[in-house]
Amino acid sequence: MKVDTEMERLLDEIPMLHHGDLLGRRDAAGDDGGGGGGGGFDVSCLIRELAEMGVVEGDDDDGMLSSPPGFFGGGGGGGGLSPTSSLCFVGQDAGFTAPSRPFSLERRRVDAPPPTLPSSLFDPFAGFCLFDATAAAGADSDGWDVRCSPPPPPPPPQAPPARGRSKAARRKGGCAAPAAAAAAAAAASPTKKSAAAASAAAARYESLAGLRGFMYHIARDQHGCRFLQQRLDDGKREVDFIFAGVARHAVELMVNPFGNYLMQKLLAVCDDEQRMAIVLTLTKDPFVLVRISLNVHGTRAVQKLIESLRTREEIQLVVEALRPGFLELIKDPNGNHVVQRCLQSFDANDNKPIFEAAAVHCLDIGMQCHGCCVLQRCIARSGGEQREKLVAAIASNGFELAQDAYGNYVVQYVIDLKVPTANASLTKQFQGRYIHLSMQKFSSNVVEKCLKVFKEADKATIILELLAVPHFEQLLQHPFANYVIYSAIQNSKGSLHSALTNAIRPHVELLRTSPYCKRIYSRALLKK
């Protein structure tokens, strides 16, 4: 009795399995989605119990239903239903025969709709489709080797409008649209050419007018500075507009890596009144212009300012503003270019403060790498009384400058001028010290210059002092003095030359072996 009751309970669950009520569902006990039999109804256990009671038998040899892991909600092993399995009832008194393939499409009516399966079963599978009767007709005999209906073809891409543009293109060409329209109108109608040009100019000005209040910040940006420089070429109205926005910030922009280029361009195109306003802004505090000139970016802007000055008032304001820092500017790698630009652009009267400062500080300036160049430029650009004072100041410090690495060039420059008073001053300072000067690296060059430029009497003084040295052979072997001896041979004549060669001949063997005497020995006169 107990067996019959249990069999009836199990047989009542078979139709439910056939109609798909157990597929993909979870009962209350297995709703937690656990592995094994916790994720849906365990069909294998049902079949096993039926087989043990002799009610059904499986397709497999061992009478068990095999199913792929996890199929139709199964979690681990055997928790699903094999699509190729069949249930076969063996009892004669059951009153009906169960279908051998409960999931086969052979028993499904063509006109009957397919069973509705739970959506949770198919959501993870993209492109999943239900079986239809047409696909089932060409399926294999087991009813599961059925092809899905192909997905509908994607709609053909729509061609973009013929005159459409992307958002980036519209944005890029938006600002140029008014100008392009004006140009097209001018090409279509030559009589409207002036109107189109005015329209384009108005469009450019409107694009610039939108920057009101932000001109200073835009000028400090690389691309903004370039944009403003381009607008300066559009006309006087644009120049006035940009000048009004940046004139108050001239000091900050002149030392800015990008703003200094805008200031240089603005100084080249502004009118006299605007340039005077910039000059007044820069010279209001004397040390402001000096500080800008010492800056690596500001020095270029100040040089451009100096080039653009036209009136005497502007020049005097700039020179007076630079006067307190002349010494520092001359010795600075950036500031010395500002001073040299003043010497190049202004006349001697305007540069008079520079000449006076150079004469007072000639010793300090001449012994500096940049200062020695500025000092020579001052001599070249000066004239008259100013030049005489400057040359006299340098000659009075000739002995100290001659021994310096940079000052010796200034002394040689003065000697080449052949100013009698200056050379006389140098001769007086050098007399009795030619041996000392000849044995030094830098001053030996000055002695050679004296032997080439001085008068014959002064040359004789130098040669006689060289011959009077107790150990003349030491001068011949000296790394610097041997050049002085060689220059003396070249620039001497008559009895003075004979006395010099007679002093050298006893040391011919030494001249052949010493590395510093080869130049002297190479003289044809000494080989005879």
KEDREN-408454 format. One record per residue (C-alpha): chain; x negated, y, z; residue in one letter. Coordinates in steps of 0.001 Angstrom, whole numbers, plus 500000, padded with zeros to 6 digits. Layout:
  chain      xx      yy      zz  res
      A       X       Y       Z    A
...
***
This chain:
  chain      xx      yy      zz  res
      A  500000  500000  500000    M
      A  497189  502334  500825    K
      A  495473  501520  497533    V
      A  498598  502230  495494    D
      A  499043  505618  497214    T
      A  495479  506615  496577    E
      A  495734  505564  492909    M
      A  498878  507598  492396    E
      A  497160  510662  493842    R
      A  494239  510239  491523    L
      A  496464  509599  488499    L
      A  498389  512796  489232    D
      A  495139  514774  488845    E
      A  494345  513347  485391    I
      A  496865  515541  483496    P
      A  495525  518573  485285    M
      A  492067  517703  483994    L
      A  493475  517239  480501    H
      A  495165  520633  480466    H
      A  492016  522409  481605    G
      A  493292  523526  484996    D
      A  490160  522254  486660    L
      A  487728  523595  484048    L
      A  485723  526511  485288    G
      A  487876  526920  488434    R
      A  486866  526790  491992    R
      A  488948  525434  494755    D
      A  489087  527035  498136    A
      A  486418  524787  499518    A
      A  483894  525370  496747    G
      A  484419  529078  496047    D
      A  481015  530002  497430    D
      A  479353  528840  494207    G
      A  477045  526359  495918    G
      A  474981  523787  494068    G
      A  475935  520178  493533    G
      A  479693  519919  493843    G
      A  480372  523276  495378    G
      A  480983  525108  492099    G
      A  484265  523586  490797    G
      A  485932  520144  490923    F
      A  483563  517130  490968    D
      A  484924  515108  488043    V
      A  482258  512425  488343    S
      A  483490  511510  491811    C
      A  487039  511154  490462    L
      A  485939  508869  487632    I
      A  483767  506844  490006    R
      A  486686  506219  492340    E
      A  488950  505196  489434    L
      A  486292  502836  488120    A
      A  485848  501211  491522    E
      A  489581  500524  491710    M
      A  489529  499096  488172    G
      A  491846  501720  486761    V
      A  489450  503290  484192    V
      A  486102  502539  482673    E
      A  483486  504921  481306    G
      A  481734  505116  477958    D
      A  478335  504596  479516    D
      A  476934  501281  480392    D
      A  477147  501920  484110    D
      A  480715  503226  483914    G
      A  479639  506663  485074    M
      A  480476  509952  483419    L
      A  477404  511866  482443    S
      A  477460  515557  481891    S
      A  474790  518167  481325    P
      A  473765  520063  484442    P
      A  475830  523129  485170    G
      A  478292  522602  482303    F
      A  481769  523984  483029    F
      A  480885  525250  486457    G
      A  478774  522341  487644    G
      A  475955  523380  489890    G
      A  473449  520558  490092    G
      A  473746  517091  488631    G
      A  476999  515644  487352    G
      A  479118  518562  488449    G
      A  480534  519119  484948    G
      A  482368  517239  482251    L
      A  480672  515651  479268    S
      A  482408  516592  476031    P
      A  481595  513169  474531    T
      A  483044  511147  477406    S
      A  486419  509389  477235    S
      A  488778  508050  479857    L
      A  490283  504638  479154    C
      A  493002  503248  481464    F
      A  492848  499505  481907    V
      A  495919  498947  484051    G
      A  498919  497384  482250    Q
      A  501538  498630  484631    D
      A  500567  502204  484664    A
      A  503371  502927  482241    G
      A  501335  504996  479780    F
      A  498043  505041  477964    T
      A  495711  507964  478586    A
      A  494076  509460  475584    P
      A  490598  508169  474882    S
      A  489338  511698  474213    R
      A  491265  514088  476419    P
      A  489364  517134  475023    F
      A  489363  516085  471381    S
      A  490923  518450  468889    L
      A  492530  515548  467048    E
      A  495569  515612  469375    R
      A  495941  519375  469237    R
      A  498642  520701  467021    R
      A  497465  522948  464281    V
      A  500217  525465  464870    D
      A  499841  525384  468649    A
      A  497741  528134  470188    P
      A  494473  527120  471864    P
      A  494495  526927  475639    P
      A  493533  530090  477401    T
      A  490284  529601  479250    L
      A  489152  531637  482220    P
      A  487316  534788  481200    S
      A  484722  534234  483897    S
      A  483501  531204  482043    L
      A  482644  532974  478783    F
      A  481626  536447  479834    D
      A  477885  535612  480093    P
      A  477764  534238  476551    F
      A  477531  536997  473920    A
      A  479227  536210  470671    G
      A  481245  533232  472080    F
      A  484417  532434  470133    C
      A  487271  529971  470534    L
      A  487726  527062  468179    F
      A  490236  527335  465400    D
      A  492020  524663  463394    A
      A  490036  525344  460244    T
      A  486740  524781  462006    A
      A  488155  521688  463712    A
      A  489069  520139  460369    A
      A  485413  519969  459387    G
      A  484161  518803  462761    A
      A  482737  515438  463652    D
      A  484864  512683  465043    S
      A  484114  513508  468662    D
      A  485845  516894  468307    G
      A  482988  518925  469874    W
      A  480589  519421  467015    D
      A  482594  522404  465820    V
      A  481216  525637  464417    R
      A  482359  528958  465759    C
      A  483903  531498  463479    S
      A  481242  533883  462159    P
      A  481307  537357  463657    P
      A  482871  540035  461487    P
      A  480352  541890  459316    P
      A  479225  545286  460638    P
      A  480853  548266  458987    P
      A  478755  549828  456227    P
      A  476733  552849  457393    P
      A  478286  556125  456490    Q
      A  476195  558431  454370    A
      A  475409  561740  456079    P
      A  476963  564837  454616    P
      A  475108  566153  451632    A
      A  474369  569520  453204    R
      A  474152  568406  456836    G
      A  471064  568995  458999    R
      A  469890  567472  462242    S
      A  470128  569361  465482    K
      A  466338  569818  465548    A
      A  466376  571206  462015    A
      A  469236  573550  462865    R
      A  467414  574674  465984    R
      A  464158  575124  464091    K
      A  465748  577014  461271    G
      A  468279  578877  463374    G
      A  466054  581860  464090    C
      A  465028  582094  460432    A
      A  468580  581822  459071    A
      A  469230  585579  458905    P
      A  465912  586206  457157    A
      A  466497  583327  454706    A
      A  469982  584594  453899    A
      A  468635  588082  453314    A
      A  465910  586734  451001    A
      A  468481  584738  448996    A
      A  470672  587781  448628    A
      A  467730  589834  447392    A
      A  466856  587192  444788    A
      A  470439  587007  443560    A
      A  470856  590727  443205    S
      A  467756  592893  442640    P
      A  469777  595990  443370    T
      A  470261  594811  446963    K
      A  466559  594264  447556    K
      A  466125  597146  449976    S
      A  469221  596114  451932    A
      A  467919  592556  452240    A
      A  464539  593772  453455    A
      A  466230  595961  456046    A
      A  468332  593007  457174    S
      A  465249  590805  457548    A
      A  463446  593522  459506    A
      A  466469  593909  461765    A
      A  466504  590167  462400    A
      A  462834  590169  463361    R
      A  463329  593108  465670    Y
      A  466319  591445  467320    E
      A  464242  588328  467989    S
      A  461623  590551  469624    L
      A  464197  592600  471549    A
      A  465302  589454  473345    G
      A  461930  589384  475125    L
      A  462555  592671  476921    R
      A  461327  592395  480491    G
      A  459210  589277  479820    F
      A  456571  590767  477524    M
      A  453768  590623  480098    Y
      A  454377  586956  480904    H
      A  454633  586000  477238    I
      A  451380  587806  476462    A
      A  449553  585563  478940    R
      A  450673  582407  477143    D
      A  448712  581011  474233    Q
      A  451649  580677  471844    H
      A  453433  583755  473155    G
      A  450329  585880  472641    C
      A  450030  584618  469077    R
      A  453694  585402  468430    F
      A  453290  588965  469676    L
      A  450171  589470  467554    Q
      A  452143  588437  464493    Q
      A  454945  590848  465369    R
      A  452439  593713  465524    L
      A  452052  593405  461754    D
      A  455778  593926  461128    D
      A  455841  597690  461549    G
      A  455662  600699  463814    K
      A  458868  599845  465666    R
      A  457503  596466  466757    E
      A  454215  598087  467822    V
      A  456067  600602  469974    D
      A  458230  597894  471516    F
      A  455277  595655  472429    I
      A  453242  598612  473666    F
      A  456065  599604  476019    A
      A  456074  596089  477469    G
      A  452334  595584  478044    V
      A  450758  599030  478454    A
      A  451236  599035  482218    R
      A  449464  595659  482484    H
      A  446480  596513  480302    A
      A  443951  595789  483067    V
      A  445305  592302  483780    E
      A  445724  591378  480124    L
      A  442214  592476  479114    M
      A  440669  589862  481434    V
      A  443192  587156  480523    N
      A  441980  584319  478254    P
      A  444880  584954  475845    F
      A  446061  588444  476679    G
      A  442740  590002  475705    N
      A  443387  589074  472059    Y
      A  446728  590878  472127    L
      A  445086  593971  473611    M
      A  442401  593942  470922    Q
      A  445054  593749  468222    K
      A  447153  596425  469894    L
      A  444176  598800  470121    L
      A  443610  598371  466389    A
      A  447182  599278  465358    V
      A  448356  601759  467998    C
      A  448451  605493  467382    D
      A  446352  608162  469091    D
      A  448875  608872  471818    E
      A  449234  605218  472751    Q
      A  445464  604693  472711    R
      A  444998  607675  474990    M
      A  447553  606203  477401    A
      A  445560  602951  477551    I
      A  442318  604862  478120    V
      A  443851  606793  480997    L
      A  445107  603563  482542    T
      A  441644  601962  482366    L
      A  439657  605000  483543    T
      A  441910  606008  486411    K
      A  439601  604102  488768    D
      A  435918  604245  487639    P
      A  435118  600730  488778    F
      A  438057  599135  486944    V
      A  436467  599463  483512    L
      A  433124  598220  484854    V
      A  434806  595164  486340    R
      A  436573  594418  483060    I
      A  433295  594803  481129    S
      A  431603  592240  483360    L
      A  434302  589672  482604    N
      A  433704  587110  479875    V
      A  437082  587928  478266    H
      A  437247  591577  479218    G
      A  433945  592435  477548    T
      A  435483  591723  474132    R
      A  438501  593902  474805    A
      A  436334  596788  476066    V
      A  434105  596556  472995    Q
      A  437216  596762  470821    K
      A  438354  599759  472826    L
      A  435009  601481  472248    I
      A  435240  600820  468503    E
      A  438745  602309  468316    S
      A  437974  605583  470128    L
      A  438305  608632  467906    R
      A  438367  611812  469965    T
      A  435615  613319  472099    R
      A  437919  613328  475122    E
      A  438479  609576  474921    E
      A  434743  608910  474546    I
      A  433849  611068  477528    Q
      A  436432  609360  479715    L
      A  435074  605914  478847    V
      A  431400  606857  479264    V
      A  432038  608538  482613    E
      A  433964  605477  483784    A
      A  431024  603208  482857    L
      A  428324  605467  484331    R
      A  428514  604151  487950    P
      A  427846  600596  486750    G
      A  425259  601182  484006    F
      A  422467  599312  485774    L
      A  424670  596338  486549    E
      A  426160  596316  483060    L
      A  422764  596437  481330    I
      A  421496  593424  483291    K
      A  424682  591385  482929    D
      A  425091  588814  480113    P
      A  428580  590187  479334    N
      A  428223  593833  480299    G
      A  425097  594486  478240    N
      A  427158  594028  475056    H
      A  429461  596836  476177    V
      A  426494  599195  476638    V
      A  425020  598201  473279    Q
      A  428396  598792  471626    R
      A  428432  602272  473107    C
      A  424955  602913  471701    L
      A  426091  601650  468312    Q
      A  429444  603444  468111    S
      A  428717  606819  469780    F
      A  426241  609486  468777    D
      A  423226  610544  470827    A
      A  425048  613319  472654    N
      A  427821  610993  473809    D
      A  425255  608400  474926    N
      A  423228  610899  476913    K
      A  424338  609431  480306    P
      A  423124  606016  479169    I
      A  419701  607377  478146    F
      A  419307  609141  481452    E
      A  420165  606031  483418    A
      A  417776  603940  481292    A
      A  414900  606379  481904    A
      A  415428  606339  485654    V
      A  415679  602538  485900    H
      A  413342  601593  483013    C
      A  411093  599387  485171    L
      A  413993  597415  486621    D
      A  415786  597200  483282    I
      A  412695  596333  481230    G
      A  411808  593337  483396    M
      A  415173  591653  482804    Q
      A  416065  589423  479857    C
      A  419104  591444  478770    H
      A  417755  594774  479968    G
      A  414664  594656  477765    C
      A  416885  594410  474680    C
      A  419113  597289  475835    V
      A  416054  599392  476603    L
      A  414677  598926  473100    Q
      A  418128  599751  471674    R
      A  418199  602937  473749    C
      A  414858  603999  472296    I
      A  416073  603281  468765    A
      A  419360  605209  469162    R
      A  417971  608185  471025    S
      A  416265  611185  469521    G
      A  414493  614398  470299    G
      A  414004  615271  473902    E
      A  415962  612268  475151    Q
      A  413685  609882  473295    R
      A  410538  611567  474567    E
      A  411705  611292  478156    K
      A  412608  607664  477748    L
      A  409306  606704  476064    V
      A  407314  608630  478636    A
      A  409110  606852  481475    A
      A  408341  603452  479953    I
      A  404681  604332  479263    A
      A  404193  605481  482830    S
      A  405144  601961  483968    N
      A  403226  600243  481164    G
      A  400792  598250  483316    F
      A  403550  596565  485325    E
      A  405737  595975  482287    L
      A  402836  594568  480237    A
      A  402413  591676  482674    Q
      A  406086  590726  482711    D
      A  407695  588008  480587    A
      A  410204  590522  479170    Y
      A  408609  593856  479867    G
      A  405670  593131  477566    N
      A  408050  593298  474599    Y
      A  409137  596795  475624    V
      A  405513  597936  475885    V
      A  404687  596490  472460    Q
      A  407734  598279  471041    Y
      A  406493  601581  472472    V
      A  402966  600989  471118    I
      A  404395  600386  467633    D
      A  406053  603801  467777    L
      A  402556  605367  467745    K
      A  403612  608219  469955    V
      A  400298  609897  470866    P
      A  401268  610864  474379    T
      A  402650  607416  475140    A
      A  399605  605547  473752    N
      A  397287  607862  475607    A
      A  399136  607102  478822    S
      A  398852  603372  478182    L
      A  395145  603600  477337    T
      A  394510  605403  480564    K
      A  396321  602712  482544    Q
      A  394688  599768  480734    F
      A  391115  601076  480739    Q
      A  388918  598915  482973    G
      A  391670  596237  483167    R
      A  391464  594739  479703    Y
      A  389706  591599  480964    I
      A  392407  591079  483558    H
      A  395169  591645  480994    L
      A  393495  589403  478392    S
      A  393485  586381  480713    M
      A  397244  586487  481361    Q
      A  399850  584889  479176    K
      A  402123  587900  478577    F
      A  399746  590830  478869    S
      A  397301  589212  476418    S
      A  399933  589914  473731    N
      A  399864  593589  474697    V
      A  396048  593712  474366    V
      A  396303  592151  470903    E
      A  398855  594816  469951    K
      A  396468  597517  471205    C
      A  393674  596138  469012    L
      A  395981  596348  465987    K
      A  397584  599775  466578    V
      A  395234  601932  468649    F
      A  392757  604324  467099    K
      A  389195  603188  466369    E
      A  387853  604843  469481    A
      A  390364  603080  471658    D
      A  389644  599766  469890    K
      A  385922  600225  470552    A
      A  386655  600763  474233    T
      A  388483  597437  474395    I
      A  385775  595466  472508    I
      A  382921  596921  474553    L
      A  384721  595982  477742    E
      A  385115  592422  476452    L
      A  381401  592192  475529    L
      A  380338  593501  478945    A
      A  381727  590503  480795    V
      A  378867  588438  482435    P
      A  380104  585064  481149    H
      A  381388  585772  477674    F
      A  381751  582067  476902    E
      A  384534  581884  479504    Q
      A  386660  584207  477424    L
      A  386025  582050  474360    L
      A  387325  578948  476139    Q
      A  390199  580623  477931    H
      A  393683  579510  476721    P
      A  394859  583168  476397    F
      A  391730  585291  476120    A
      A  390541  583409  473031    N
      A  393446  584983  471111    Y
      A  392235  588434  472166    V
      A  388713  587627  470916    I
      A  390118  586368  467618    Y
      A  392188  589568  467230    S
      A  389101  591664  468029    A
      A  387168  589935  465222    I
      A  389988  590643  462789    Q
      A  390386  594334  463693    N
      A  386749  595415  464106    S
      A  384389  596869  461520    K
      A  380747  597914  461118    G
      A  378350  597775  464010    S
      A  381107  596950  466458    L
      A  382030  593859  464451    H
      A  378321  592820  464194    S
      A  377874  593151  467950    A
      A  380906  590946  468514    L
      A  379744  588222  466100    T
      A  376219  588251  467537    N
      A  377716  587630  470992    A
      A  379676  584647  469697    I
      A  376935  582874  467608    R
      A  374951  581464  470571    P
      A  378040  579479  471522    H
      A  378699  577842  468142    V
      A  378311  574294  469499    E
      A  380854  575134  472181    L
      A  383233  576478  469576    L
      A  383164  573172  467694    R
      A  384215  571053  470675    T
      A  386545  573316  472651    S
      A  390236  573078  471651    P
      A  390704  576833  472283    Y
      A  387759  577939  470136    C
      A  388726  576394  466831    K
      A  390477  579559  465636    R
      A  387361  581605  466307    I
      A  385027  579042  464707    Y
      A  387248  578874  461624    S
      A  386317  582427  460684    R
      A  384246  582293  457545    A
      A  381861  584893  458900    L
      A  380842  582683  461826    L
      A  380204  579638  459629    K
      A  377473  581396  457612    K
***
